[in-house]
Amino acid sequence: MATGDIQATEKFHLLFLAQLGSRVDKNLYALKGGCNLRFFWKSIRYSQDIDFDLHTIARETLRRNVNQILGSLGFRRILRSSKIELGQISEPKQTATTQRWKVHIGVDGSSVDLSTKIEFSRRKFDKGVNFEPVDPEIARIHDLRPILTGHYGLEAAFAQKIDALAGRAQTQARDVFDLALLAERGGAVLNSRKDNKKLVTACKNATSVSFDQFKSQVIAYLSPEYQGYYGTRKVWESLQENVVKRLEGS
């Protein structure tokens, strides 16, 4: 994916995040996943989708608010000023536990049809939700004012990534890459006795991801200046080794 395209997707995420905060009580949702790591933990990996945990807000209330944001002429003017156009929007999942929107966007000067998802998972928040502005450097790159939101702190984000690595039906290279990043930031395993079986599974899954999977799932979402370095088998195997060591506590 071209750098301009992934940056446009990121700017859409940020602008949506700002609009969400103006319509929904910021205490009712928490940013998680790749956007959390990118916006608050200096990840060099762009995220294709934006994900939240949510509680105590009715399904139809959230649905109405999100649809009003996406359909707002004001929001579309803001996007247009950034050379972003909204295309087709669908609501592929609207259940009591998960609400998901799929959004197509176009960028001036690009013929690529970009697709991103906005997803809310309705469940109890994990411990460690912080409320603070998006990394000022990220806001500066996109020429945006500070955007405040609830998001998961380091320990919660690390635990969530272990859950993802151990629990997905299909292991994703990005979970290994993200755990390596969070480990560098100081993330560590907590309650290892309680989670021993989960950690064993996570370690096994971390070593199962091939270099080709890593290249196709992660490298394309890094800025060009990082793609050369991370695009080698040696670096990937070192990342896997470091993640396993951290999960094993060595």
PLY file of the C-alpha trace (Angstrom):
ply
format ascii 1.0
element vertex 250
property float x
property float y
property float z
element edge 249
property int vertex1
property int vertex2
end_header
0.00 0.00 0.00
1.33 3.45 -0.91
2.42 5.71 1.94
-0.07 8.41 0.97
-2.92 5.91 1.13
-2.11 4.58 4.59
-1.58 8.13 5.86
-4.98 9.14 4.45
-6.59 6.21 6.25
-4.88 7.26 9.46
-6.10 10.84 9.08
-9.64 9.55 8.56
-9.30 7.59 11.82
-8.12 10.68 13.68
-10.84 12.91 12.29
-13.48 10.31 13.12
-12.04 10.03 16.64
-12.39 13.79 17.09
-16.02 13.71 15.87
-16.86 10.76 18.10
-15.66 12.65 21.14
-18.02 15.52 20.33
-21.08 13.24 20.19
-20.45 10.43 22.68
-19.32 10.72 26.30
-15.58 9.98 26.21
-15.90 7.90 29.38
-18.01 5.34 27.53
-15.38 4.07 25.11
-11.68 3.27 25.00
-9.44 3.12 21.94
-7.60 -0.19 21.57
-5.62 -2.21 19.04
-3.32 -0.85 16.37
-4.57 2.74 16.51
-3.97 2.83 20.27
-0.39 1.66 19.73
0.16 4.10 16.89
-1.45 7.16 18.51
-0.11 6.67 22.05
2.76 4.18 22.05
4.76 5.40 19.05
4.22 2.34 16.91
5.71 2.60 13.44
2.94 0.35 12.09
-0.08 2.05 10.60
-3.43 0.46 11.39
-5.93 -0.41 8.68
-8.91 -0.29 11.09
-9.92 1.52 14.26
-11.29 -0.40 17.27
-12.90 0.52 20.57
-14.20 -1.10 23.71
-17.58 0.28 24.72
-20.02 0.05 27.60
-23.30 1.45 28.93
-24.53 2.91 25.68
-27.49 1.43 23.84
-26.89 -0.24 20.49
-29.27 2.01 18.58
-27.90 5.12 20.28
-24.37 4.32 19.13
-25.60 3.34 15.69
-27.42 6.64 15.32
-24.41 8.66 16.50
-21.92 6.94 14.20
-24.24 7.19 11.21
-24.80 10.88 11.93
-21.04 11.44 11.98
-20.45 9.58 8.72
-23.41 11.25 7.04
-22.69 14.75 8.30
-22.02 17.36 5.62
-19.69 19.08 8.07
-17.59 15.95 8.55
-17.45 15.40 4.81
-16.28 18.98 4.30
-13.53 18.43 6.86
-12.46 15.28 5.03
-12.62 17.02 1.67
-10.28 19.74 2.95
-7.79 16.91 3.52
-8.47 15.56 -0.01
-10.39 12.57 1.36
-13.78 11.53 -0.01
-16.17 9.10 1.63
-17.44 6.33 -0.60
-19.66 3.39 0.18
-20.55 2.82 3.85
-22.08 -0.37 5.20
-22.99 -1.81 8.61
-22.03 -5.49 8.29
-22.45 -6.26 11.98
-24.81 -4.67 14.49
-25.26 -7.07 17.40
-25.55 -6.68 21.15
-21.82 -7.35 21.54
-20.20 -5.96 18.36
-21.03 -3.03 16.09
-19.02 -2.65 12.91
-19.01 -0.20 10.02
-17.08 -0.69 6.78
-16.07 2.54 5.10
-14.57 3.09 1.66
-12.55 6.24 1.13
-10.89 7.81 -1.86
-7.91 10.13 -1.95
-7.29 12.85 -4.51
-4.57 11.75 -6.90
-4.99 8.04 -6.15
-7.16 5.53 -8.01
-7.05 3.10 -5.07
-10.30 2.34 -3.27
-9.31 2.26 0.40
-11.31 0.23 2.88
-11.32 0.56 6.65
-13.48 -0.70 9.49
-14.78 1.06 12.59
-15.57 -1.47 15.30
-16.98 -1.24 18.81
-16.91 -4.23 21.18
-19.37 -3.97 24.02
-17.75 -5.49 27.08
-16.34 -4.57 30.46
-13.30 -2.32 30.20
-9.93 -3.82 31.04
-8.05 -2.11 33.85
-5.74 0.67 32.78
-7.81 3.10 30.69
-6.07 6.47 30.41
-7.53 9.75 29.18
-5.05 11.95 27.31
-4.28 13.59 23.95
-3.04 11.70 20.92
0.76 11.85 20.53
1.51 15.47 19.51
3.90 14.26 16.82
1.09 12.27 15.15
-1.23 15.29 15.34
1.53 17.50 13.88
2.10 15.14 10.93
-1.57 15.51 10.01
-1.81 19.22 10.90
-4.47 18.58 13.53
-5.31 20.11 16.88
-4.95 17.95 20.01
-7.45 15.07 20.13
-8.28 13.72 23.59
-9.66 10.24 24.09
-9.74 7.30 26.46
-7.32 4.53 25.53
-5.56 1.57 27.08
-2.27 2.00 28.90
0.86 -0.08 28.41
0.07 -3.02 30.72
-3.48 -3.38 29.39
-2.36 -3.12 25.77
0.34 -5.76 26.36
-2.16 -8.15 27.97
-4.64 -7.60 25.15
-2.00 -8.44 22.55
-1.14 -11.66 24.40
-4.84 -12.54 24.33
-4.94 -11.84 20.60
-1.82 -13.86 19.85
-3.07 -16.82 21.89
-6.72 -16.64 20.99
-7.20 -15.79 17.33
-8.48 -18.51 15.05
-5.76 -17.46 12.61
-2.50 -16.11 14.04
-1.58 -12.64 12.82
1.98 -11.40 12.31
0.97 -7.95 13.54
0.37 -9.31 17.04
3.97 -10.52 17.26
5.27 -7.22 15.88
3.11 -5.21 18.30
4.22 -7.27 21.30
7.84 -6.63 20.35
7.12 -2.90 20.27
5.31 -2.93 23.62
8.11 -4.97 25.18
10.55 -2.25 24.11
8.28 0.29 25.81
8.40 -1.73 29.04
5.43 -4.04 28.64
5.67 -7.21 30.71
3.72 -10.35 31.57
1.59 -10.12 34.71
-0.07 -12.99 36.61
2.08 -15.54 34.77
0.92 -18.50 36.88
-2.70 -17.81 36.15
-2.02 -17.34 32.44
0.61 -20.06 31.95
-1.44 -22.05 29.42
-2.24 -18.90 27.48
1.44 -17.89 27.43
2.51 -21.31 26.15
-0.02 -20.98 23.32
1.09 -17.43 22.57
4.75 -18.51 22.36
3.86 -21.38 20.05
1.83 -19.10 17.82
4.55 -16.46 17.74
7.03 -18.92 16.30
4.51 -20.30 13.80
4.25 -17.09 11.74
6.35 -17.26 8.60
8.51 -14.48 7.22
6.27 -14.34 4.12
3.23 -13.76 6.35
5.07 -10.99 8.15
6.00 -9.31 4.85
2.44 -9.39 3.53
0.67 -8.46 6.78
3.02 -5.92 8.36
5.68 -4.53 6.03
3.11 -2.87 3.76
1.85 -0.87 6.76
5.24 0.58 7.70
6.66 3.84 6.43
9.18 3.39 3.59
12.11 4.31 5.84
11.41 1.25 7.99
10.46 -1.24 5.30
14.03 -1.97 4.26
15.24 -2.73 7.78
12.26 -4.85 8.81
12.02 -6.55 5.45
14.69 -9.14 6.26
14.25 -12.63 7.61
16.97 -12.06 10.22
15.14 -9.11 11.78
11.83 -10.97 11.79
13.31 -14.02 13.49
14.94 -11.73 16.06
11.54 -10.13 16.77
10.00 -13.56 17.27
12.79 -14.62 19.60
12.51 -11.45 21.67
8.75 -11.84 22.05
9.07 -15.47 23.17
11.76 -14.51 25.70
9.57 -11.75 27.12
6.54 -14.02 27.35
8.62 -16.73 29.04
9.98 -14.16 31.46
13.61 -14.65 30.51
0 1
1 2
2 3
3 4
4 5
5 6
6 7
7 8
8 9
9 10
10 11
11 12
12 13
13 14
14 15
15 16
16 17
17 18
18 19
19 20
20 21
21 22
22 23
23 24
24 25
25 26
26 27
27 28
28 29
29 30
30 31
31 32
32 33
33 34
34 35
35 36
36 37
37 38
38 39
39 40
40 41
41 42
42 43
43 44
44 45
45 46
46 47
47 48
48 49
49 50
50 51
51 52
52 53
53 54
54 55
55 56
56 57
57 58
58 59
59 60
60 61
61 62
62 63
63 64
64 65
65 66
66 67
67 68
68 69
69 70
70 71
71 72
72 73
73 74
74 75
75 76
76 77
77 78
78 79
79 80
80 81
81 82
82 83
83 84
84 85
85 86
86 87
87 88
88 89
89 90
90 91
91 92
92 93
93 94
94 95
95 96
96 97
97 98
98 99
99 100
100 101
101 102
102 103
103 104
104 105
105 106
106 107
107 108
108 109
109 110
110 111
111 112
112 113
113 114
114 115
115 116
116 117
117 118
118 119
119 120
120 121
121 122
122 123
123 124
124 125
125 126
126 127
127 128
128 129
129 130
130 131
131 132
132 133
133 134
134 135
135 136
136 137
137 138
138 139
139 140
140 141
141 142
142 143
143 144
144 145
145 146
146 147
147 148
148 149
149 150
150 151
151 152
152 153
153 154
154 155
155 156
156 157
157 158
158 159
159 160
160 161
161 162
162 163
163 164
164 165
165 166
166 167
167 168
168 169
169 170
170 171
171 172
172 173
173 174
174 175
175 176
176 177
177 178
178 179
179 180
180 181
181 182
182 183
183 184
184 185
185 186
186 187
187 188
188 189
189 190
190 191
191 192
192 193
193 194
194 195
195 196
196 197
197 198
198 199
199 200
200 201
201 202
202 203
203 204
204 205
205 206
206 207
207 208
208 209
209 210
210 211
211 212
212 213
213 214
214 215
215 216
216 217
217 218
218 219
219 220
220 221
221 222
222 223
223 224
224 225
225 226
226 227
227 228
228 229
229 230
230 231
231 232
232 233
233 234
234 235
235 236
236 237
237 238
238 239
239 240
240 241
241 242
242 243
243 244
244 245
245 246
246 247
247 248
248 249
